[in-house]
């Protein structure tokens, strides 16, 4: 997917103070780093969400950590890192 060819919609929460944007950036950097670390350790992409949940990765860093939501996010980030999309 390329936003150069397909315009992106601005939805509620996508514009805000730079502080919010910075926090979101740090959040996604943390998640991407942990998924990449699991991949580098040889964990199968199909198993990464369960692996990270079982290990409690980021549980103490995310207020309101929700296992089900994090599984979905870990899966999306894993797919992104595998496919580049």
N, C-alpha and C positions, 0 to 999 in steps of 0.2 A: 504494500500500500504506500502510495506517495501522496503527501499533501500538496505537492506541487501540481499534481494532475487532478487530484480529487480534493476540493475545498473541505476544510474542517469546520464543523459547526461549533460555536461557542455555547456551551451549556452552563447552567447555574453552577457556580463554584469554580469555573475555569479562569475567571479574572478576579483579582483581589490584590491585596497588599503584597509587596515583595517578601514580606516575612512569611506569609502563607505559602507562597511559591517556593521559597527556600526550604520550608519544612517538608513540603511534598517531595521536593527533589531529594532531600536527605533520606526520606522514607523509602523512595524507590531505589536509590543507590544502595541502601542497606539490603533490601530484598534481592536485588539483582546480584549483589556481591555474594550473598548466602547461597543462592541458586547456582551461581557460577562455581562456587567452592565445592558444592556437592557434585556437580558435573566433573570438575577436575579430579575429584576423589574417585571417580569411576562409578558413581551411582547412576543406574539406568534412568533416563529421563522420565519413564513411566512411573518410577518409584519415588522421585524427588519430593513431591508434596507430602506423602506419608512419612518419608524419611525425616524431613525437616520438622514436621509436626511432632513425631515421636521423640526427636532429640530436643524439642522445646526451643528451637531456634527462634530468636527474636521475641519470645513470649514475655521476657522481662523488659523489653525495650518498647513495646507497643501497648499503650493504654487501651484497655478494652479488647485485647487480643481475642479473636473469635476463630476457633479452629476451622470451621467450615468455610468462612470467608477467606482465611489464609490459604486453605487448600486450593481454592479457586484461583487466588492470586499467584500462588507458587506455580500452579499449572500454566497459567497464562504467561508468566515470565519465563518458565522453562521452554514453552513452545516458541516464544519470541527469540530466545537465545539459540534454539535449535534451528529455526527456519529463517530468522532475520526479519520476520514480519509479525 
